[in-house]
């Protein structure tokens, strides 16, 4: 990623409007993240085991987990974890598939991605592939609620408007995940929702988004 050190300046353009109570909110938010991630790891342990077994059975030579560099708060890079849902060399195939991209802006996504494996399609349908991000939350790289973490190559193409979404910790779910994310193909519209969250974020807002995420996942086709 270009100019990674300069990304620290993004925090200065953060559209937070309730800075008076920000420190207390951030403390509670982090406490919620720790409690929810620990409970999640315990509750989903059987799912972790069964998913790992299915991935190994389909492709014994491939890794169970997929780690990818993402851009976090203030432009800091970190490794985001997922269950592997694609063929091992999926990243090398992006350029060849770029002309099929269904989203605007710097993000890449195609609905019937040929890189996705049979097991991958199943675990993506239920967002099981996202579960290892609970580890990222526990580590402090991510939060339960926040803008989705972008790829370095995406951030390289960000405008000043887009960079606003980098001023807080990225999350597993946020507004656009509960607003029919597969129907929102315009990247600027997604960023608008992220900025809306940053302006409105509170303990109550986070709880509402978490509660609305489960029914939203049942209706979605894919994750990013």
N, CA, C and O of each residue as an XYZ file, in Angstrom:
896
protein
N       0.830     -1.194      0.000
C       0.000      0.000      0.000
C       0.867      1.247      0.000
O       1.897      1.281      0.674
N       0.478      2.248     -0.728
C       1.253      3.464     -0.841
C       1.008      4.375      0.363
O      -0.107      4.459      0.878
N       2.067      5.052      0.798
C       1.946      6.079      1.816
C       1.249      5.602      3.078
O       0.400      6.306      3.624
N       1.605      4.398      3.551
C       0.970      3.851      4.738
C       1.162      4.764      5.937
O       0.227      4.957      6.714
N       2.370      5.341      6.110
C       2.644      6.198      7.251
C       1.764      7.445      7.249
O       1.419      7.968      8.308
N       1.408      7.913      6.071
C       0.593      9.120      5.975
C      -0.859      8.857      6.348
O      -1.618      9.799      6.573
N      -1.258      7.577      6.416
C      -2.640      7.264      6.716
C      -3.043      7.685      8.114
O      -4.235      7.786      8.407
N      -2.060      7.937      8.997
C      -2.384      8.389     10.341
C      -3.115      9.728     10.321
O      -3.811     10.068     11.278
N      -2.964     10.484      9.247
C      -3.635     11.780      9.156
C      -5.137     11.616      8.932
O      -5.882     12.585      9.078
N      -5.596     10.425      8.586
C      -7.016     10.222      8.324
C      -7.867     10.458      9.570
O      -9.021     10.875      9.470
N      -7.291     10.189     10.748
C      -8.051     10.361     11.971
C      -8.460     11.815     12.183
O      -9.454     12.095     12.854
N      -7.692     12.736     11.608
C      -7.996     14.151     11.771
C      -9.254     14.578     11.044
O      -9.816     15.625     11.367
N      -9.722     13.794     10.063
C     -10.911     14.158      9.317
C     -12.099     13.290      9.710
O     -13.076     13.186      8.970
N     -12.005     12.667     10.885
C     -13.065     11.794     11.354
C     -14.335     12.599     11.646
O     -14.278     13.590     12.374
N     -15.474     12.190     11.092
C     -16.719     12.964     11.247
C     -17.466     12.668     12.541
O     -18.695     12.586     12.527
N     -16.762     12.505     13.661
C     -17.411     12.258     14.940
C     -17.969     13.581     15.470
O     -17.263     14.589     15.514
N     -19.230     13.565     15.868
C     -19.879     14.792     16.328
C     -20.174     14.773     17.829
O     -20.672     15.759     18.371
N     -19.872     13.656     18.507
C     -20.188     13.570     19.930
C     -18.918     13.271     20.737
O     -18.902     12.359     21.564
N     -17.868     14.036     20.492
C     -16.574     13.776     21.110
C     -16.585     13.909     22.638
O     -15.698     13.382     23.310
N     -17.574     14.601     23.180
C     -17.630     14.809     24.619
C     -17.654     13.495     25.382
O     -16.973     13.365     26.400
N     -18.419     12.524     24.918
C     -18.556     11.237     25.592
C     -17.798     10.124     24.869
O     -18.035      8.943     25.122
N     -16.900     10.495     23.985
C     -16.237      9.500     23.146
C     -15.395      8.512     23.955
O     -15.430      7.312     23.686
N     -14.644      8.997     24.934
C     -13.756      8.115     25.684
C     -14.545      7.046     26.450
O     -14.167      5.875     26.450
N     -15.626      7.447     27.095
C     -16.445      6.492     27.831
C     -17.092      5.479     26.911
O     -17.159      4.291     27.227
N     -17.576      5.960     25.751
C     -18.191      5.055     24.781
C     -17.183      4.051     24.252
O     -17.494      2.864     24.151
N     -15.985      4.501     23.914
C     -14.967      3.608     23.386
C     -14.566      2.541     24.408
O     -14.265      1.406     24.037
N     -14.563      2.902     25.688
C     -14.251      1.925     26.737
C     -15.331      0.845     26.787
O     -15.026     -0.346     26.846
N     -16.598      1.273     26.763
C     -17.702      0.306     26.797
C     -17.715     -0.533     25.530
O     -17.978     -1.734     25.577
N     -17.433      0.096     24.404
C     -17.418     -0.624     23.126
C     -16.354     -1.722     23.139
O     -16.600     -2.839     22.685
N     -15.173     -1.396     23.661
C     -14.101     -2.391     23.728
C     -14.463     -3.515     24.695
O     -14.166     -4.680     24.434
N     -15.101     -3.169     25.806
C     -15.529     -4.180     26.760
C     -16.560     -5.110     26.127
O     -16.506     -6.324     26.323
N     -17.492     -4.548     25.374
C     -18.487     -5.360     24.662
C     -17.815     -6.276     23.649
O     -18.191     -7.440     23.508
N     -16.819     -5.745     22.946
C     -16.107     -6.547     21.950
C     -15.440     -7.766     22.596
O     -15.512     -8.876     22.070
N     -14.795     -7.543     23.736
C     -14.093     -8.634     24.424
C     -15.073     -9.693     24.904
O     -14.852    -10.887     24.699
N     -16.152     -9.262     25.541
C     -17.145    -10.206     26.073
C     -17.811    -10.991     24.947
O     -17.919    -12.215     25.015
N     -18.257    -10.281     23.911
C     -18.956    -10.944     22.801
C     -18.026    -11.894     22.044
O     -18.448    -12.979     21.646
N     -16.776    -11.500     21.842
C     -15.848    -12.364     21.098
C     -15.500    -13.627     21.887
O     -15.384    -14.706     21.306
N     -15.334    -13.502     23.192
C     -15.054    -14.688     24.011
C     -16.248    -15.631     24.004
O     -16.095    -16.837     23.809
N     -17.445    -15.073     24.219
C     -18.656    -15.899     24.186
C     -18.843    -16.530     22.805
O     -19.271    -17.678     22.686
N     -18.515    -15.755     21.762
C     -18.654    -16.272     20.403
C     -17.713    -17.426     20.120
O     -18.106    -18.414     19.500
N     -16.475    -17.308     20.569
C     -15.505    -18.386     20.352
C     -15.948    -19.670     21.047
O     -15.797    -20.762     20.498
N     -16.491    -19.539     22.243
C     -16.969    -20.712     22.976
C     -18.202    -21.308     22.297
O     -18.283    -22.519     22.094
N     -19.154    -20.453     21.949
C     -20.412    -20.920     21.369
C     -20.221    -21.556     19.993
O     -20.891    -22.532     19.654
N     -19.304    -20.998     19.205
C     -19.128    -21.466     17.832
C     -17.983    -22.477     17.680
O     -17.613    -22.823     16.558
N     -17.428    -22.944     18.782
C     -16.335    -23.914     18.701
C     -16.711    -25.151     17.878
O     -15.912    -25.580     17.046
N     -17.901    -25.741     18.079
C     -18.282    -26.893     17.227
C     -18.336    -26.537     15.743
O     -17.976    -27.352     14.893
N     -18.787    -25.315     15.430
C     -18.850    -24.868     14.034
C     -17.445    -24.725     13.465
O     -17.202    -25.085     12.314
N     -16.517    -24.202     14.263
C     -15.122    -24.076     13.845
C     -14.564    -25.446     13.481
O     -13.915    -25.607     12.448
N     -14.819    -26.423     14.332
C     -14.280    -27.769     14.124
C     -14.874    -28.417     12.876
O     -14.141    -28.978     12.060
N     -16.192    -28.345     12.722
C     -16.862    -28.956     11.567
C     -16.453    -28.270     10.263
O     -16.258    -28.936      9.246
N     -16.322    -26.945     10.291
C     -15.929    -26.211      9.083
C     -14.500    -26.558      8.682
O     -14.215    -26.773      7.504
N     -13.611    -26.612      9.656
C     -12.217    -26.976      9.380
C     -12.149    -28.376      8.769
O     -11.396    -28.607      7.824
N     -12.932    -29.304      9.307
C     -12.958    -30.683      8.794
C     -13.441    -30.708      7.345
O     -12.864    -31.408      6.513
N     -14.502    -29.944      7.037
C     -15.055    -29.917      5.678
C     -14.049    -29.340      4.684
O     -13.915    -29.849      3.571
N     -13.347    -28.290      5.076
C     -12.349    -27.673      4.196
C     -11.196    -28.626      3.924
O     -10.711    -28.723      2.797
N     -10.760    -29.329      4.965
C      -9.662    -30.295      4.811
C     -10.079    -31.457      3.921
O      -9.299    -31.918      3.087
N     -11.305    -31.929      4.098
C     -11.794    -33.058      3.287
C     -11.889    -32.678      1.814
O     -11.629    -33.504      0.939
N     -12.262    -31.426      1.538
C     -12.394    -30.997      0.145
C     -11.029    -30.788     -0.505
O     -10.831    -31.154     -1.664
N     -10.093    -30.206      0.229
C      -8.772    -29.901     -0.317
C      -7.734    -30.133      0.770
O      -7.338    -29.184      1.447
N      -7.275    -31.387      0.959
C      -6.335    -31.704      2.043
C      -5.043    -30.897      2.001
O      -4.441    -30.650      3.046
N      -4.608    -30.484      0.820
C      -3.336    -29.767      0.698
C      -3.467    -28.261      0.923
O      -2.464    -27.555      1.027
N      -4.701    -27.775      0.998
C      -4.902    -26.338      1.180
C      -5.047    -25.963      2.643
O      -5.381    -26.814      3.466
N      -4.802    -24.697      2.983
C      -4.933    -24.257      4.378
C      -6.395    -24.154      4.798
O      -7.270    -23.949      3.957
N      -6.661    -24.292      6.085
C      -8.015    -24.149      6.616
C      -8.383    -22.672      6.709
O      -9.494    -22.266      6.367
N      -7.433    -21.888      7.175
C      -7.677    -20.460      7.352
C      -7.026    -19.646      6.246
O      -6.009    -20.039      5.675
N      -7.627    -18.519      5.963
C      -7.116    -17.575      4.981
C      -6.857    -16.259      5.691
O      -7.771    -15.683      6.282
N      -5.634    -15.780      5.640
C      -5.312    -14.484      6.244
C      -4.957    -13.506      5.143
O      -4.294    -13.858      4.168
N      -5.401    -12.294      5.310
C      -5.220    -11.280      4.269
C      -4.949     -9.930      4.921
O      -5.586     -9.578      5.914
N      -4.021     -9.186      4.375
C      -3.725     -7.861      4.905
C      -4.874     -6.909      4.599
O      -5.269     -6.744      3.445
N      -5.399     -6.291      5.639
C      -6.442     -5.282      5.504
C      -5.975     -3.998      6.177
O      -5.013     -4.002      6.946
N      -6.657     -2.911      5.883
C      -6.296     -1.619      6.449
C      -7.243     -1.291      7.594
O      -8.462     -1.278      7.420
N      -6.674     -1.024      8.768
C      -7.471     -0.754      9.948
C      -7.551      0.725     10.281
O      -7.382      1.586      9.418
N      -7.813      0.999     11.551
C      -7.979      2.375     12.010
C      -6.734      3.211     11.735
O      -5.610      2.784     12.003
N      -6.952      4.401     11.198
C      -5.879      5.348     10.879
C      -4.877      4.791      9.879
O      -3.723      5.219      9.850
N      -5.312      3.840      9.062
C      -4.448      3.310      8.018
C      -3.494      2.227      8.457
O      -2.612      1.847      7.687
N      -3.638      1.705      9.686
C      -2.727      0.662     10.161
C      -3.099     -0.684      9.561
O      -4.250     -1.107      9.668
N      -2.134     -1.375      8.925
C      -2.420     -2.687      8.342
C      -2.476     -3.778      9.406
O      -1.789     -3.695     10.424
N      -3.286     -4.787      9.170
C      -3.346     -5.938     10.060
C      -3.782     -7.158      9.252
O      -4.284     -7.022      8.137
N      -3.591     -8.336      9.811
C      -3.992     -9.575      9.158
C      -5.411     -9.940      9.588
O      -5.667    -10.157     10.772
N      -6.327    -10.007      8.632
C      -7.695    -10.403      8.912
C      -7.866    -11.886      8.594
O      -7.376    -12.373      7.575
N      -8.563    -12.593      9.473
C      -8.709    -14.035      9.324
C     -10.095    -14.428      8.826
O     -11.107    -13.833      9.196
N     -10.105    -15.447      7.976
C     -11.351    -16.061      7.503
C     -11.114    -17.563      7.346
O      -9.970    -18.012      7.275
N     -12.194    -18.330      7.295
C     -12.072    -19.694      6.821
C     -11.860    -19.613      5.316
O     -12.495    -18.800      4.644
N     -10.984    -20.439      4.787
C     -10.726    -20.402      3.342
C     -11.951    -20.887      2.583
O     -12.420    -22.008      2.781
N     -12.459    -20.025      1.712
C     -13.639    -20.364      0.912
C     -13.330    -20.358     -0.579
O     -14.211    -20.609     -1.401
N     -12.069    -20.069     -0.930
C     -11.665    -20.016     -2.332
C     -10.506    -20.968     -2.590
O      -9.924    -21.529     -1.661
N     -10.186    -21.138     -3.848
C      -9.024    -21.936     -4.219
C      -7.780    -21.250     -3.671
O      -7.779    -20.027     -3.528
N      -6.717    -21.996     -3.358
C      -5.528    -21.418     -2.717
C      -4.883    -20.245     -3.453
O      -4.311    -19.366     -2.809
N      -4.959    -20.207     -4.782
C      -4.305    -19.132     -5.543
C      -5.294    -18.060     -5.994
O      -5.095    -17.421     -7.027
N      -6.366    -17.863     -5.214
C      -7.439    -16.942     -5.595
C      -6.959    -15.511     -5.813
O      -7.426    -14.828     -6.725
N      -6.022    -15.054     -4.973
C      -5.560    -13.673     -5.069
C      -4.874    -13.388     -6.408
O      -4.931    -12.269     -6.918
N      -4.233    -14.400     -6.962
C      -3.519    -14.229     -8.228
C      -4.476    -14.133     -9.416
O      -4.067    -13.744    -10.510
N      -5.739    -14.483     -9.208
C      -6.716    -14.510    -10.293
C      -7.536    -13.225    -10.401
O      -8.356    -13.087    -11.309
N      -7.319    -12.283     -9.476
C      -8.148    -11.072     -9.440
C      -8.040    -10.268    -10.724
O      -9.060     -9.861    -11.279
N      -6.824    -10.030    -11.209
C      -6.636     -9.200    -12.405
C      -7.372     -9.772    -13.614
O      -7.935     -9.030    -14.419
N      -7.361    -11.093    -13.731
C      -8.011    -11.735    -14.874
C      -9.533    -11.626    -14.812
O     -10.209    -11.730    -15.836
N     -10.065    -11.419    -13.618
C     -11.513    -11.361    -13.429
C     -12.035     -9.938    -13.253
O     -13.241     -9.736    -13.105
N     -11.144     -8.958    -13.269
C     -11.528     -7.590    -12.963
C     -12.602     -7.047    -13.900
O     -13.399     -6.204    -13.486
N     -12.645     -7.501    -15.136
C     -13.643     -6.997    -16.073
C     -15.050     -7.481    -15.737
O     -16.023     -7.003    -16.320
N     -15.168     -8.426    -14.799
C     -16.475     -8.931    -14.374
C     -16.935     -8.288    -13.060
O     -17.976     -8.656    -12.515
N     -16.166     -7.341    -12.565
C     -16.494     -6.697    -11.293
C     -17.884     -6.063    -11.343
O     -18.213     -5.333    -12.278
N     -18.697     -6.355    -10.314
C     -20.072     -5.874    -10.276
C     -20.257     -4.631     -9.406
O     -21.362     -4.095     -9.327
N     -19.190     -4.168     -8.753
C     -19.293     -3.010     -7.880
C     -18.542     -1.825     -8.467
O     -17.591     -1.988     -9.232
N     -18.987     -0.633     -8.095
C     -18.300      0.575     -8.535
C     -17.192      0.909     -7.550
O     -17.134      0.348     -6.456
N     -16.306      1.830     -7.945
C     -15.246      2.251     -7.046
C     -14.111      1.251     -6.973
O     -13.953      0.421     -7.868
N     -13.310      1.325     -5.902
C     -12.100      0.513     -5.798
C     -12.318     -0.928     -5.335
O     -11.367     -1.709     -5.298
N     -13.550     -1.294     -4.981
C     -13.803     -2.644     -4.462
C     -14.072     -3.625     -5.598
O     -14.504     -3.239     -6.684
N     -13.802     -4.930     -5.318
C     -13.979     -5.970     -6.324
C     -14.891     -7.058     -5.784
O     -14.689     -7.558     -4.678
N     -15.907     -7.426     -6.580
C     -16.802     -8.510     -6.191
C     -17.604     -8.963     -7.394
O     -18.130     -8.145     -8.149
N     -17.696    -10.286     -7.569
C     -18.567    -10.856     -8.584
C     -19.426    -11.919     -7.916
O     -18.940    -12.698     -7.096
N     -20.682    -11.945     -8.266
C     -21.656    -12.783     -7.560
C     -21.319    -14.260     -7.658
O     -21.248    -14.944     -6.637
N     -21.113    -14.761     -8.856
C     -20.779    -16.173     -9.054
C     -19.280    -16.316     -9.281
O     -18.829    -16.688    -10.364
N     -18.535    -16.017     -8.254
C     -17.076    -16.007     -8.333
C     -16.548    -17.425     -8.585
O     -16.760    -18.311     -7.757
N     -15.863    -17.654     -9.718
C     -15.364    -19.001    -10.042
C     -14.267    -19.479     -9.106
O     -13.914    -20.658     -9.127
N     -13.723    -18.593     -8.290
C     -12.665    -18.973     -7.359
C     -13.203    -19.640     -6.102
O     -12.450    -20.277     -5.365
N     -14.504    -19.499     -5.851
C     -15.105    -20.045     -4.640
C     -15.302    -21.553     -4.770
O     -15.796    -22.037     -5.789
N     -14.919    -22.282     -3.745
C     -15.055    -23.744     -3.749
C     -16.480    -24.148     -3.368
O     -17.291    -23.309     -2.976
N     -16.772    -25.451     -3.490
C     -18.103    -25.964     -3.131
C     -18.385    -25.740     -1.646
O     -19.458    -25.261     -1.279
N     -17.421    -26.087     -0.797
C     -17.579    -25.841      0.638
C     -17.643    -24.339      0.899
O     -18.393    -23.879      1.759
N     -16.852    -23.588      0.148
C     -16.832    -22.145      0.305
C     -18.190    -21.512      0.068
O     -18.581    -20.586      0.779
N     -18.914    -22.010     -0.935
C     -20.245    -21.472     -1.214
C     -21.193    -21.711     -0.045
O     -22.012    -20.855      0.286
N     -21.075    -22.872      0.570
C     -21.944    -23.210      1.705
C     -21.640    -22.344      2.923
O     -22.558    -21.818      3.553
N     -20.369    -22.192      3.259
C     -20.031    -21.432      4.461
C     -20.213    -19.932      4.240
O     -20.437    -19.188      5.196
N     -20.120    -19.484      2.991
C     -20.384    -18.077      2.705
C     -21.871    -17.779      2.825
O     -22.261    -16.701      3.275
N     -22.694    -18.732      2.424
C     -24.142    -18.538      2.479
C     -24.588    -18.223      3.894
O     -25.503    -17.424      4.094
N     -23.945    -18.849      4.884
C     -24.295    -18.633      6.292
C     -23.301    -17.707      6.988
O     -23.354    -17.545      8.208
N     -22.388    -17.096      6.216
C     -21.337    -16.211      6.755
C     -20.439    -16.912      7.766
O     -19.829    -16.257      8.612
N     -20.353    -18.235      7.686
C     -19.468    -18.979      8.581
C     -18.009    -18.649      8.284
O     -17.164    -18.690      9.178
N     -17.716    -18.322      7.022
C     -16.329    -17.994      6.666
C     -15.828    -16.771      7.421
O     -14.618    -16.588      7.561
N     -16.746    -15.922      7.914
C     -16.362    -14.704      8.628
C     -16.069    -14.941     10.106
O     -15.504    -14.066     10.761
N     -16.438    -16.102     10.648
C     -16.324    -16.338     12.089
C     -14.918    -16.122     12.663
O     -14.804    -15.598     13.771
N     -13.840    -16.505     11.957
C     -12.503    -16.273     12.536
C     -12.181    -14.811     12.815
O     -11.219    -14.515     13.524
N     -12.975    -13.895     12.267
C     -12.745    -12.477     12.563
C     -13.052    -12.157     14.026
O     -12.691    -11.089     14.521
N     -13.720    -13.086     14.713
C     -13.907    -12.924     16.158
C     -12.541    -12.835     16.834
O     -12.382    -12.128     17.829
N     -11.555    -13.555     16.291
C     -10.192    -13.497     16.829
C      -9.614    -12.108     16.627
O      -8.939    -11.582     17.512
N      -9.874    -11.503     15.460
C      -9.421    -10.127     15.211
C     -10.038     -9.151     16.207
O      -9.387     -8.203     16.647
N     -11.303     -9.393     16.559
C     -11.974     -8.526     17.534
C     -11.325     -8.681     18.903
O     -11.070     -7.694     19.592
N     -11.060     -9.921     19.293
C     -10.443    -10.173     20.593
C      -9.046     -9.556     20.667
O      -8.641     -9.048     21.713
N      -8.314     -9.602     19.555
C      -6.969     -9.021     19.501
C      -6.994     -7.493     19.515
O      -6.001     -6.859     19.873
N      -8.114     -6.908     19.132
C      -8.213     -5.458     19.093
C      -8.003     -4.856     17.721
O      -8.015     -3.634     17.579
N      -7.809     -5.694     16.694
C      -7.658     -5.192     15.332
C      -8.980     -4.657     14.794
O      -9.016     -3.702     14.019
N     -10.082     -5.307     15.231
C     -11.410     -4.981     14.734
C     -12.372     -4.840     15.905
O     -12.042     -5.147     17.050
N     -13.568     -4.368     15.585
C     -14.658     -4.285     16.548
C     -15.813     -5.120     15.994
O     -15.807     -5.481     14.817
N     -16.800     -5.428     16.830
C     -17.978     -6.132     16.319
C     -18.697     -5.253     15.311
O     -19.106     -5.723     14.249
N     -18.852     -3.967     15.644
C     -19.546     -3.026     14.760
C     -18.574     -1.960     14.263
O     -17.863     -1.336     15.051
N     -18.554     -1.762     12.962
C     -17.688     -0.760     12.357
C     -17.618     -0.986     10.854
O     -18.064     -2.030     10.379
N     -17.073     -0.044     10.090
C     -16.930     -0.209      8.635
C     -16.087     -1.439      8.309
O     -15.146     -1.760      9.034
N     -16.419     -2.113      7.239
C     -15.649     -3.282      6.837
C     -14.221     -2.867      6.460
O     -14.032     -1.838      5.811
N     -13.216     -3.656      6.859
C     -11.819     -3.290      6.580
C     -11.466     -3.470      5.104
O     -11.677     -4.549      4.551
N     -10.936     -2.440      4.462
C     -10.604     -2.525      3.040
C      -9.234     -3.149      2.791
O      -8.421     -3.299      3.704
N      -9.006     -3.501      1.550
C      -7.709     -3.993      1.110
C      -6.778     -2.807      0.847
O      -7.255     -1.716      0.533
N      -5.461     -2.998      0.968
C      -4.522     -1.915      0.671
C      -4.688     -1.347     -0.733
O      -4.610     -0.132     -0.918
N      -4.914     -2.205     -1.727
C      -5.055     -1.713     -3.097
C      -6.318     -0.865     -3.261
O      -6.368      0.015     -4.119
N      -7.329     -1.126     -2.446
C      -8.527     -0.307     -2.482
C      -8.252      1.073     -1.886
O      -8.676      2.091     -2.432
N      -7.536      1.092     -0.759
C      -7.229      2.360     -0.091
C      -6.350      3.243     -0.965
O      -6.440      4.469     -0.898
N      -5.502      2.628     -1.783
C      -4.660      3.393     -2.698
C      -5.489      4.249     -3.650
O      -5.003      5.256     -4.166
N      -6.736      3.853     -3.883
C      -7.612      4.570     -4.800
C      -8.631      5.447     -4.068
O      -9.486      6.057     -4.709
N      -8.552      5.517     -2.744
C      -9.504      6.305     -1.968
C      -9.367      7.795     -2.231
O      -8.261      8.311     -2.395
N     -10.496      8.476     -2.269
C     -10.516      9.934     -2.271
C     -10.522     10.394     -0.815
O     -10.610      9.571      0.096
N     -10.429     11.702     -0.595
C     -10.489     12.229      0.774
C     -11.812     11.864      1.435
O     -11.864     11.625      2.641
N     -12.866     11.821      0.651
C     -14.184     11.435      1.159
C     -14.165     10.002      1.674
O     -14.682      9.727      2.757
N     -13.577      9.093      0.916
C     -13.537      7.684      1.295
C     -12.700      7.448      2.548
O     -13.004      6.568      3.352
N     -11.637      8.247      2.708
C     -10.713      8.039      3.819
C     -11.369      8.258      5.187
O     -10.847      7.805      6.206
N     -12.501      8.945      5.207
C     -13.184      9.190      6.478
C     -13.561      7.896      7.192
O     -13.620      7.862      8.421
N     -13.815      6.836      6.437
C     -14.235      5.566      7.043
C     -13.089      4.871      7.773
O     -13.312      3.893      8.488
N     -11.860      5.370      7.597
C     -10.700      4.764      8.243
C     -10.402      5.359      9.614
O      -9.446      4.940     10.268
N     -11.192      6.317     10.058
C     -10.849      7.005     11.307
C     -11.259      6.231     12.550
O     -10.872      6.604     13.658
N     -12.034      5.160     12.393
C     -12.369      4.320     13.539
C     -11.995      2.878     13.227
O     -11.672      2.539     12.088
N     -12.043      2.045     14.241
C     -11.681      0.642     14.099
C     -12.676     -0.064     13.169
O     -13.883      0.126     13.321
N     -12.210     -0.866     12.220
C     -13.125     -1.583     11.331
C     -13.908     -2.643     12.094
O     -13.528     -3.023     13.202
N     -14.997     -3.120     11.505
C     -15.843     -4.066     12.204
C     -16.319     -5.224     11.348
O     -16.059     -5.280     10.146
N     -17.020     -6.146     11.991
C     -17.603     -7.299     11.310
C     -18.912     -6.914     10.632
O     -19.227     -7.415      9.553
N     -19.668     -6.033     11.259
C     -20.953     -5.609     10.704
C     -21.148     -4.120     10.921
O     -20.574     -3.529     11.836
N     -21.972     -3.518     10.061
C     -22.266     -2.089     10.194
C     -23.581     -1.815      9.456
O     -24.333     -2.746      9.170
N     -23.862     -0.553      9.151
C     -25.148     -0.201      8.556
C     -25.418     -0.888      7.227
O     -26.516     -1.398      7.006
N     -24.419     -0.908      6.332
C     -24.741     -1.438      5.003
C     -24.959     -2.940      5.020
O     -25.592     -3.473      4.108
N     -24.450     -3.648      6.040
C     -24.707     -5.065      6.154
C     -26.168     -5.351      6.496
O     -26.692     -6.411      6.153
N     -26.824     -4.406      7.173
C     -28.217     -4.628      7.562
C     -29.183     -3.889      6.647
O     -30.390     -3.884      6.887
N     -28.650     -3.261      5.593
C     -29.493     -2.491      4.670
C     -29.554     -3.143      3.292
O     -29.729     -2.453      2.287
N     -29.414     -4.456      3.237
C     -29.443     -5.141      1.952
C     -28.177     -4.931      1.181
O     -28.197     -4.383      0.078
N     -27.040     -5.372      1.762
C     -25.729     -5.061      1.195
C     -25.543     -5.527     -0.236
O     -24.817     -4.893     -1.002
N     -26.190     -6.633     -0.613
C     -26.033     -7.132     -1.975
C     -26.761     -6.247     -2.989
O     -26.548     -6.370     -4.195
N     -27.620     -5.356     -2.490
C     -28.349     -4.459     -3.374
C     -27.646     -3.110     -3.501
O     -28.035     -2.281     -4.323
N     -26.607     -2.888     -2.686
C     -25.882     -1.614     -2.714
C     -24.575     -1.803     -3.467
O     -23.572     -2.214     -2.884
N     -24.586     -1.505     -4.757
C     -23.403     -1.712     -5.586
C     -22.538     -0.463     -5.700
O     -21.382     -0.544     -6.117
N     -23.087      0.692     -5.332
C     -22.342      1.944     -5.436
C     -21.464      2.117     -4.210
O     -21.963      2.139     -3.085
N     -20.157      2.240     -4.419
C     -19.221      2.322     -3.300
C     -19.432      3.593     -2.481
O     -19.347      3.555     -1.254
N     -19.705      4.714     -3.141
C     -19.926      5.957     -2.412
C     -21.128      5.844     -1.480
O     -21.136      6.425     -0.394
N     -22.142      5.098     -1.907
C     -23.315      4.906     -1.057
C     -22.957      4.095      0.183
O     -23.473      4.349      1.271
N     -22.066      3.113      0.010
C     -21.603      2.327      1.155
C     -20.801      3.213      2.113
O     -20.943      3.110      3.332
N     -19.973      4.067      1.559
C     -19.184      4.968      2.404
C     -20.102      5.934      3.143
O     -19.854      6.258      4.304
N     -21.159      6.397      2.479
C     -22.133      7.264      3.144
C     -22.701      6.583      4.389
O     -22.867      7.218      5.431
N     -22.997      5.292      4.275
C     -23.536      4.548      5.413
C     -22.493      4.405      6.516
O     -22.824      4.481      7.699
N     -21.234      4.197      6.130
C     -20.170      4.107      7.133
C     -20.008      5.434      7.883
O     -19.850      5.449      9.103
N     -20.050      6.533      7.147
C     -19.922      7.852      7.775
C     -21.130      8.133      8.662
O     -21.000      8.750      9.720
N     -22.290      7.684      8.233
C     -23.490      7.824      9.072
C     -23.288      7.105     10.402
O     -23.644      7.625     11.460
N     -22.713      5.906     10.339
C     -22.468      5.169     11.582
C     -21.478      5.916     12.476
O     -21.691      6.034     13.683
N     -20.410      6.414     11.886
C     -19.400      7.129     12.668
C     -20.017      8.329     13.388
O     -19.659      8.625     14.528
N     -20.940      9.015     12.722
C     -21.597     10.168     13.328
C     -22.587      9.763     14.415
O     -22.774     10.481     15.398
N     -23.225      8.596     14.227
C     -24.295      8.184     15.133
C     -23.860      7.140     16.162
O     -24.658      6.757     17.017
N     -22.615      6.672     16.097
C     -22.223      5.533     16.919
C     -22.409      5.799     18.413
O     -22.054      6.853     18.941
N     -22.983      4.785     19.064
C     -23.247      4.805     20.495
C     -23.475      3.363     20.917
O     -23.584      2.477     20.069
N     -23.547      3.124     22.202
C     -23.792      1.762     22.689
C     -25.132      1.257     22.163
O     -25.238      0.109     21.731
N     -26.152      2.109     22.198
C     -27.474      1.711     21.718
C     -27.462      1.414     20.227
O     -28.077      0.446     19.780
N     -26.759      2.250     19.450
C     -26.653      2.024     18.011
C     -25.967      0.694     17.722
O     -26.413     -0.056     16.853
N     -24.886      0.394     18.444
C     -24.168     -0.860     18.250
C     -25.060     -2.057     18.555
O     -25.058     -3.038     17.811
N     -25.815     -1.984     19.634
C     -26.703     -3.091     20.011
C     -27.773     -3.303     18.946
O     -28.085     -4.440     18.593
N     -28.331     -2.216     18.438
C     -29.358     -2.317     17.396
C     -28.792     -2.979     16.144
O     -29.439     -3.842     15.551
N     -27.579     -2.578     15.735
C     -26.971     -3.151     14.530
C     -26.683     -4.634     14.723
O     -26.927     -5.433     13.819
N     -26.166     -5.011     15.890
C     -25.878     -6.419     16.173
C     -27.152     -7.250     16.095
O     -27.150     -8.330     15.505
N     -28.242     -6.758     16.686
C     -29.504     -7.498     16.692
C     -30.114     -7.619     15.293
O     -30.778     -8.609     14.985
N     -29.882     -6.599     14.441
C     -30.429     -6.624     13.090
C     -29.553     -7.405     12.109
O     -29.990     -7.721     11.002
N     -28.314     -7.718     12.512
C     -27.393     -8.396     11.606
C     -27.817     -9.840     11.327
O     -27.705    -10.312     10.196
N     -28.300    -10.534     12.347
C     -28.659    -11.949     12.185
C     -29.735    -12.152     11.121
O     -29.523    -12.952     10.210
N     -30.891    -11.460     11.190
C     -31.877    -11.629     10.104
C     -31.370    -11.159      8.748
O     -31.763    -11.695      7.712
N     -30.486    -10.147      8.757
C     -29.925     -9.661      7.489
C     -29.046    -10.721      6.838
O     -29.037    -10.850      5.614
N     -28.304    -11.486      7.649
C     -27.432    -12.530      7.117
C     -28.224    -13.638      6.455
O     -27.758    -14.250      5.494
N     -29.424    -13.901      6.966
C     -30.249    -14.969      6.410
C     -30.758    -14.630      5.017
O     -31.157    -15.517      4.263
N     -30.742    -13.333      4.674
C     -31.252    -12.896      3.386
C     -30.166    -12.611      2.372
O     -30.456    -12.382      1.198
N     -28.909    -12.623      2.813
C     -27.839    -12.198      1.920
C     -27.319    -13.349      1.057
O     -27.562    -14.522      1.340
N     -26.586    -12.974     -0.018
C     -26.047    -13.948     -0.958
C     -24.569    -14.183     -0.743
O     -24.072    -15.275     -1.016
N     -23.851    -13.171     -0.256
C     -22.400    -13.299     -0.171
C     -21.876    -12.285      0.823
O     -22.624    -11.436      1.310
N     -20.597    -12.372      1.124
C     -19.954    -11.440      2.048
C     -18.740    -10.837      1.396
O     -18.312    -11.288      0.333
N     -18.167     -9.803      2.032
C     -16.975     -9.185      1.450
C     -15.924     -8.982      2.502
O     -14.843     -8.473      2.205
